[in-house]
Each structure stands twice: as structure tokens, then as C-alpha cells.
Amino acid sequence: MASYDYSITSLQSHLSMLRKLYGWTMEQFGDRIGVTKQTVSNLERGKPKMTKLQYIAIRSVFESEVRPSAASVTTYLRSSPTRQ
């Protein structure tokens, strides 16, 4: 698997958590990257695989926003249900 493909897969598998860390609804996040909330839902579930164009759009949105603090990440992880 190429490094770029791994980055896409990794971002997609963490997309829901990242969106929630930024405090965005699916609709708000979709507006930022130019897709519908249904597309965001599908991407978060891994169907279909994220395209390179979607990957670039998502990375640019996350990088242009103020990054969440380490404290907010810790708080989020502590409040999240344990994944099985």
C-alpha cells in the first residue's frame, strides 16, 4: 500500500472522531468540504473509500482551523464509549 493510500485510510478511520473534536455536525463539516451530510456519514462508515480529492479537501479544512488543544482531545477520549 502506498504511503498516500495509508494516509487516506488512516484519516477516514478517524474522521468521525476528528469532526466531533472540532465540534461540527455532519452538515457543518460537509459544508466546509463541499459535500452533503449523507456523504460525510458514508465516509465516516468507510463506504465508499475516500477519494484523493476528498482527502485533500478534508486535510485543508482541518489544517486551516485552530487545532484542538491536547486537553480537549483528552476530555473527548475520556468521555467516549470504549470501542470494541
C-alpha positions in Angstrom: 0.0 0.0 0.0 1.4 3.4 -1.0 2.0 5.9 1.7 -0.7 8.2 0.3 -3.2 5.3 0.4 -2.3 4.6 4.0 -2.8 8.3 4.9 -6.3 8.3 3.3 -7.3 5.1 5.1 -6.0 6.5 8.4 -7.8 9.8 8.1 -11.0 8.0 7.0 -10.9 5.7 10.0 -10.6 8.7 12.4 -12.9 11.1 10.6 -15.8 10.9 12.9 -13.6 11.5 16.0 -11.9 14.4 14.3 -15.1 16.0 13.2 -16.5 15.7 16.7 -13.3 17.2 18.3 -13.9 20.3 16.1 -17.5 20.4 17.3 -19.0 20.1 13.9 -22.2 18.4 12.9 -22.1 16.2 9.7 -23.9 19.0 7.9 -21.4 21.7 9.0 -18.5 19.6 8.1 -20.0 18.7 4.8 -20.5 22.4 4.0 -16.8 23.0 4.7 -15.6 20.3 2.4 -18.3 20.7 -0.3 -20.4 17.5 0.2 -23.7 16.6 1.7 -24.1 15.3 5.3 -25.0 11.9 3.7 -21.6 11.8 2.0 -20.0 12.6 5.4 -21.9 9.8 7.0 -20.8 7.4 4.3 -17.2 8.5 4.6 -17.3 8.0 8.3 -18.6 4.5 7.9 -15.9 3.7 5.3 -18.2 3.3 2.3 -17.0 4.3 -0.2 -13.3 4.7 0.2 -12.3 8.3 0.5 -11.0 9.7 -2.8 -7.8 11.7 -3.1 -9.8 14.8 -3.8 -11.9 14.4 -0.7 -8.7 13.7 1.3 -7.1 16.9 0.2 -10.3 18.9 0.9 -10.6 17.4 4.4 -6.9 17.9 5.2 -7.1 21.6 4.1 -10.2 22.2 6.3 -8.6 20.7 9.3 -5.3 22.5 8.8 -7.0 25.9 8.3 -8.9 25.7 11.6 -7.5 26.2 15.0 -6.3 22.8 16.2 -8.0 21.4 19.2 -5.9 21.5 22.4 -4.5 18.4 24.0 -6.8 19.0 26.9 -9.9 18.9 24.6 -8.6 15.7 23.0 -8.1 14.1 26.4 -11.5 15.2 27.6 -13.1 13.8 24.4 -11.3 10.4 24.7 -12.3 10.1 28.3 -16.0 10.8 27.6 -16.2 8.5 24.5 -17.5 5.0 24.9 -14.9 2.3 24.7 -14.6 0.8 21.2 -14.9 -3.0 21.0 
